[in-house]
Amino acid sequence: MAVMDVRPKKSLGQHFLNSPAAIAKIVEAARIVPGETVLEIGPGTGVLTDALLKAGARVVAVEKDVRSFEFLKERFSKNIADGALALHQTDILKTDRTGLGLKDASYAVVANIPYYITGAILESFLEYEPRPDRMVLLVQKEVAERIVAKNKKEGVLSISVKAFGTPRIISKVQRGAFTPPPKVDSAILAIAGVSDQNFKQNGLEIRRFFEVIKAGFAHKRKLVRRNLEGTASTPKISRAWKKLSLDEKLRAEDMTLEDWLGIAKETQNPPWG
């Protein structure tokens, strides 16, 4: 099968990366140590896969599209045979990652992912084990800017990601770097130091943390305290505000990760009383 036979599927949100410069920046940002395991999601025609293999990674590639899978199996037959590449035809969001041989904090995720599953990918790999120790993703530029809070205003997405790691934008990637070109520009987003230590150190349930931040951002025009009234009793919220020395008129977008962790910890189970 020739590469020209593998055409991007709109239904899968496929935009194949064709920029050597962007690929080089992604691999450089991944800081690959030869021999380590790298999970690639949606390798498409394998241009990034090839670069990861040349960097010395042991690549676990998961491809949902049967056509791409068959092409990749043929293109990388030697790498598959020598164990440098493990190729799987499945949906990464419906797959048990331990079944792929991945272990907590012992692999990296490096991928050009479809825009429409960005949120689901972040949720799956940050909130649940086995987590990678770092991620380098090619995502929509506006989403990357929201995650790093470029405008200095936090949101559910930025706080959620920062609770598990340190995000930064490596580089902008123009829409012309893809086939077919998407309607928006992209950015290389790196998330370093992925772990659940913020929760373990605070004796905090991840579920409780997300309950609090989602409620806190539910009505942006309201003060945070009012938004949180459904998640804990008023006395408990008042005690948390006093203990953490928080401004009574704080709005969600101006609060730091530390603020949210503190509030969630001080108001968690039992939520009433």
Residue pairs with C-beta under 8 A, 6 or more apart in sequence:
1 67
1 70
1 71
1 74
3 45
3 71
5 67
5 71
6 44
6 45
6 65
6 67
6 68
6 71
8 14
8 15
8 16
8 44
8 179
8 180
9 65
12 42
12 64
12 65
12 114
13 114
13 115
13 116
13 117
14 42
14 44
14 65
14 114
15 112
15 114
15 178
15 179
15 180
15 181
15 182
16 44
16 45
16 47
16 178
16 179
17 23
17 44
17 47
17 48
17 112
17 138
17 177
17 178
18 47
18 177
18 178
18 179
19 173
19 177
19 178
21 177
22 138
22 171
22 173
22 177
22 188
23 47
23 48
23 51
24 51
25 170
25 171
25 188
26 48
26 51
26 110
26 112
26 136
26 138
26 170
26 188
27 48
27 51
27 52
27 55
27 110
29 136
29 170
29 188
29 190
30 38
30 52
30 55
30 108
30 110
30 134
30 136
30 190
31 134
32 38
32 52
32 55
32 56
32 57
32 108
32 110
33 56
34 55
34 56
34 57
35 56
35 57
35 58
36 57
36 58
36 107
36 108
37 57
37 58
37 59
37 60
37 101
37 102
37 106
37 107
37 108
38 52
38 57
38 58
38 59
38 60
38 107
38 108
38 109
38 110
39 59
39 60
39 61
39 62
39 97
39 100
39 102
39 107
39 108
39 109
39 110
39 111
39 132
40 48
40 49
40 52
40 59
40 60
40 61
40 62
40 109
40 110
40 111
41 62
41 92
41 109
41 111
41 113
41 121
42 62
42 63
42 64
42 65
42 92
42 111
42 112
42 113
42 114
43 49
43 61
43 63
43 68
43 72
44 63
44 65
44 68
44 112
45 68
45 71
45 72
46 71
46 72
46 75
46 76
48 110
48 111
48 112
49 59
49 61
49 72
49 76
49 85
50 76
52 59
52 110
53 59
53 76
53 79
53 84
53 85
57 110
58 83
58 84
58 85
58 86
59 79
59 84
59 85
59 86
60 85
60 86
60 88
60 100
60 101
60 102
60 107
61 72
61 85
61 86
61 87
61 88
62 88
62 90
62 92
62 95
62 100
63 69
63 72
63 87
63 88
63 89
64 89
64 90
64 91
64 92
66 89
69 87
69 89
72 87
73 80
73 87
76 85
76 87
79 85
80 86
80 87
86 100
86 101
88 95
88 100
92 121
92 124
93 117
93 120
93 121
93 124
97 130
98 130
102 130
102 132
103 130
104 129
104 130
104 131
105 130
105 131
105 132
105 133
105 194
105 195
106 130
106 133
107 130
107 132
107 133
108 132
108 133
108 134
108 135
108 136
109 125
109 132
109 134
109 135
109 136
109 137
110 135
110 136
110 137
111 136
111 137
111 138
112 137
112 138
113 121
113 137
113 138
113 139
115 139
115 140
115 143
115 182
118 137
118 139
118 140
118 143
119 157
121 137
122 157
122 160
122 161
123 160
125 131
125 132
125 135
125 194
126 160
126 161
126 163
126 164
126 165
126 191
126 194
127 164
127 206
127 210
131 164
131 194
131 195
131 196
132 194
133 193
133 194
133 195
134 165
134 190
134 191
134 192
134 193
134 194
135 165
135 189
135 190
135 191
135 194
136 170
136 188
136 189
136 190
136 191
137 188
137 189
137 191
138 173
138 186
138 187
138 188
138 189
139 186
139 187
139 189
140 182
140 184
140 185
140 186
140 187
141 172
141 173
141 184
141 185
141 186
141 187
142 184
143 157
143 189
144 167
144 169
144 186
144 187
144 188
144 189
145 151
145 169
145 187
146 155
146 157
146 158
147 157
147 158
147 161
147 167
147 189
148 158
148 167
148 168
148 169
148 189
149 155
149 158
150 169
153 253
153 254
154 252
154 253
154 254
154 255
154 256
154 257
155 217
155 253
156 213
156 214
156 217
158 167
159 213
159 257
159 260
160 210
160 213
161 167
161 191
162 257
163 198
163 199
163 209
163 257
163 260
163 261
164 191
164 194
164 195
164 196
164 198
165 191
165 192
165 193
165 194
165 195
166 191
166 192
166 193
167 189
167 190
167 191
167 192
168 189
168 190
168 192
169 187
169 188
169 189
169 190
170 187
170 188
170 189
170 190
171 187
171 188
172 185
172 186
172 187
173 185
173 186
173 187
173 188
174 185
174 186
175 181
175 182
175 183
175 184
175 185
175 186
177 186
178 186
196 206
198 204
198 257
198 261
199 205
199 206
199 209
202 261
202 262
202 264
202 265
203 265
204 261
204 264
204 265
204 268
205 268
205 269
208 264
208 268
208 269
209 260
209 261
209 264
211 231
211 264
212 228
212 231
212 260
212 263
212 264
212 267
213 252
213 260
213 264
215 227
215 228
215 230
215 231
216 224
216 227
216 228
216 252
216 255
216 260
216 263
217 227
217 252
217 253
218 227
219 226
219 227
220 251
220 252
220 253
223 248
223 249
223 250
223 251
224 250
224 251
224 252
224 255
225 237
225 241
225 248
225 250
227 252
228 237
228 263
228 267
229 237
231 267
231 271
232 240
232 267
232 271
232 272
233 271
233 272
233 273
235 273
236 266
236 267
236 271
236 272
236 273
237 263
237 267
239 266
240 246
240 262
240 263
240 266
240 267
241 248
243 262
243 266
244 259
244 262
244 263
244 266
246 259
246 263
250 259
